[in-house]
Amino acid sequence: MPGSQKVPSNDRVQKTPKACINCRRQKMKCVIETNDTCRRCRRSGLPCIFIPRANAATLPDGIVATRDIEFKDDVLRRLRIIEDKLGLSGASRPAVESPISHNEDTSPEFNNLGALWDAVVVLERTAPSWIPVSIWRKSTVKGLWLSFHDRMPGLHFMPRKQTFSAPQPLLVASILFCSSVRGPPDVAELASHYLSVVCHAIAQLSIPGSEVGKVPGDPEEWAFQTVLGLILAGLLIEAVHRETGIWISIAYRLILENCPAHIDETSREWRKLFSGLQIIDLEHASLHLSCPIIPIECPLLGLQTSNRDQLYRLSRMMHTGLTHFTGRGLPTIWSCFTGQVPGPGSPTSNFTAVDAAVIRDWARQLDEWLVEFSHSAEGSEQDLKLVFRQYVLHRLVVLSIYHPARGCDLWSNSTTPQEQQELLLSARATLKLHSHDDSIWSNWDQVMITWAALIVIQGIEGGAGEPDGK
């Protein structure tokens, strides 16, 4: 009978797969449950990919193709996470077109920064996969790049503004990080992402063949910019990241390998760059009470400075003093912020008469340094402010050497009244810097001001406030 003839329904054929791949391989019955997933694949946690009937006119929509794509994407995502952890992203990831070329960014206003975008593309391509794409928008990058010198006070070792027509990736990453940290709230929230980019870029320097570590045709310029980028980033995370010491070592090696043998007026300011590296090294070492990495005298004759240079003199006395207390097992200033300071009853290294003499002589040298360079006829008002700031902050470091070892107790029995008075006066002077010096910005400066506040608060609680109540 014509009415009894069964006509195959194309819809039914398409929606009734024979078996999924996993069940078919095991020659098992495929029992489909909800969401087009069979029971065996659901229990095993495997992607359930169906094989259609042999006489199906088309593949079932949304089953084979969609799940196959999802499975591949999941595998690629996991692989990229592994590569990021191993630091292999830049070497193993195929070059793809950067998203920054697809957004607003075909506007002519970005054309005059062509070399900047070349560096940004490298950073974006080698950055961790979880970094949000929004930080690479050209409008954001351009704003941070151009506002860097406005937001960052001049470097005390390199006050003249540095401009770069062909910036290298690591320097770009550091400038974006520094500018975002000191930017408005909507920009400051991106700083943590830029810091991750900086850390990843620095790690790339140790990976052979990496894009960030690739030296262009002018190795001297590349090294200068890379060292400056390391210093800029380090100034904002001193102490917080112990890896800053490794960054300093990398920068020192780059200087030794790439600084020109003869430095003249046309050379980059290598002497000042080396001086800046010495400063960040000593600041980092003072917070962790570790041995400085950079020697007092550079082995390269072209980088040696006059004995009359104020930063050289300061570096020399700080280097000598810190070396005396390194390796003694003393708790550090930074350990007080991380909660690792031993209690009052905990054993600490003995405070010897030699230690007391070293600290007194150290403080005396700082006093003489202040007198000598604060009366210099050559110095501007900003230079004099800088000298006073360095004096106050470094003197607090010197007088605080044994404060953590005494349990951060200003009224410890092992502290003499004279030591208490000197430490309080130094801490008060440091606190006043915060309201009188608007050029304070490095992490070391901020840590020392916070450290001074803790000492002053303890003094007030013990009844040692100043006459005016402050």
Secondary structure, DSSP 8 states (H G I E B T S, - for coil): -GGG-----HHHHHH--SEEHHHHHTT----B-GGG-BHHHHHHT----EE--TT-SS--TTTHHHHHHHHHHHHHHHHHHHHHHHT-HHHHS-----GGGTSSTTSGGGGGGHHHHHHHHHHHHHS-TTS-GGGG-HHHHHHHHHTHHHHS--BTTB-S----SS--HHHHHHHHHHHHHTS-HHHHTTHHHHHHHHHHHHHHTTSTT-STT---S-HHHHHHHHHHHHHHHHHHHTTT-TTHHHHHHHHHHHHHHHS-SS--TTS--HHHHHHHHHHHHHHHHHHHT---SS-SS-SSGGG---TT-HHHHHHHHHHHHHHHHTTS----HHHHHHT----TTS------HHHHHHHHHHHHHHHHHHHHHHT-TT--HHHHHHHHHHHHHHHHHHHTTTTGGGTT-TT-TTS-HHHHHHHHHHHHHHHHHHHH-TT--SHHHHHHHHHHHHHHHHHHHTT---TT--
